[in-house]
Amino acid sequence: MNVAVLASGTGTNLQALLDQVHGSDGVRIVAVASDNPSAVALARAEDASVATASFPASEYPGRADRDRAIGDWLLSHGTELVVLAGYLQLLSKDFLARFAGKVINVHPALLPAFPGLHAVEQALAYGVKVFGVTVHFVDEGVDTGPVILQRAVAIPEARSEQDVMEHLRPLEHQLLPEAVRLIAAGAVRVDPDNPRRVLIER
């Protein structure tokens, strides 16, 4: 399966994909794109000889135009699955339609709790004792797509985002490659009786 990654920042989840599934398990990372031309993720991809491109908002009349350009570029590289790995932009309806059922995201919370930006800060403000990571399909809502994988960790003494992310990053780096591996193996499907439920056949 040809996989493309969209990332806005340092790309640690991209690195986990490059280290754990790229070139194995029937997975190949073929393209990495960013809204941020300075994203460290692009350098990580270049180091792995993966095609890169940046699509800054300032170069397009609107989000739909930029997403169309991103989609065209991804398809030109044979993309079959799009992974959002710290991509901080919402995707347009048309982009999601072009890659229907083929876009996944990793989120630093146990959805449906604490969707959107600043999820860890939201959880800390709420006073939760258990945090977690979700990998889910992307739909037109904000972190509302069907859940593929989740893992929780108790951090009762957490006081800061840094405290929490020290525990969550290793979970992200495990779950995202696992989800990609399962999808590439054809082991992930939506329950025909409940489109909210994702079935895993290991």
FENSULPE-V698693 format. One record per pair of residues at least 6 apart in sequence whose ideal C-beta (glycine too) atoms are under 7 Angstrom apart, sorted by the first residue. I is the first residue (numbers start at 1). J is the second residue. If there is no record, write none. Layout:
{{I	J} {I	J}}
//
This chain:
{{1	26} {1	27} {1	80} {1	81} {1	184} {2	28} {2	30} {2	77} {2	78} {2	79} {2	80} {3	27} {3	28} {3	29} {3	30} {3	81} {3	83} {3	180} {4	30} {4	31} {4	33} {4	74} {4	77} {4	79} {4	82} {5	14} {5	17} {5	29} {5	32} {5	83} {5	85} {6	33} {6	34} {6	82} {6	84} {6	87} {7	14} {7	32} {7	34} {7	39} {7	41} {7	85} {7	86} {7	87} {8	34} {8	35} {8	36} {8	39} {8	86} {8	87} {8	88} {9	39} {9	40} {9	41} {9	86} {10	40} {10	41} {11	39} {11	40} {11	41} {11	44} {11	85} {11	86} {12	169} {12	173} {13	85} {13	86} {13	106} {13	172} {13	173} {13	176} {14	32} {14	41} {14	44} {14	45} {14	85} {15	44} {16	173} {16	176} {16	177} {17	29} {17	83} {17	176} {17	177} {17	180} {18	29} {18	44} {18	48} {20	177} {21	27} {21	177} {21	180} {21	181} {22	28} {22	29} {22	48} {25	181} {25	184} {26	184} {26	185} {27	180} {27	181} {27	184} {29	50} {30	50} {30	51} {30	77} {30	78} {30	79} {31	50} {31	51} {31	74} {31	77} {31	79} {32	41} {32	42} {32	45} {32	50} {32	52} {33	53} {33	55} {33	70} {33	73} {33	74} {34	41} {34	42} {34	54} {35	55} {35	56} {35	57} {35	89} {36	54} {37	54} {37	56} {42	52} {42	54} {45	52} {46	52} {51	77} {53	73} {55	66} {55	69} {55	70} {57	66} {60	66} {60	69} {63	92} {64	92} {64	94} {67	91} {67	92} {67	94} {67	95} {68	94} {71	95} {71	98} {74	82} {80	102} {81	102} {81	180} {81	183} {82	99} {82	102} {82	103} {83	104} {83	180} {84	103} {84	104} {84	105} {84	138} {85	106} {85	176} {91	138} {93	140} {96	103} {96	138} {96	139} {96	140} {101	137} {103	137} {103	138} {104	135} {104	136} {104	137} {104	138} {104	148} {104	179} {105	136} {105	138} {106	133} {106	135} {106	172} {106	175} {106	176} {107	119} {107	134} {107	136} {107	143} {108	119} {108	120} {108	133} {108	168} {108	172} {109	119} {109	123} {109	132} {109	134} {110	132} {110	134} {110	150} {110	152} {111	134} {111	136} {111	143} {111	147} {114	122} {114	123} {115	142} {115	143} {115	144} {116	142} {116	143} {120	161} {120	164} {120	165} {121	161} {123	131} {124	158} {124	161} {124	164} {129	154} {129	156} {130	152} {130	154} {131	153} {131	155} {131	164} {131	167} {131	168} {132	150} {132	151} {132	152} {132	153} {133	150} {133	151} {133	168} {133	171} {133	172} {133	175} {134	147} {134	150} {135	148} {135	149} {135	175} {135	176} {135	179} {136	145} {136	146} {136	147} {136	148} {137	145} {137	146} {137	148} {138	145} {139	145} {146	190} {146	195} {146	196} {146	197} {146	198} {147	198} {148	179} {148	188} {148	198} {149	175} {149	178} {149	179} {151	171} {151	175} {153	167} {153	171} {155	163} {155	164} {155	167} {158	164} {182	188} {182	200} {187	200} {187	201} {187	202} {188	198} {188	200} {189	199} {190	198} {191	197} {191	199}}
//
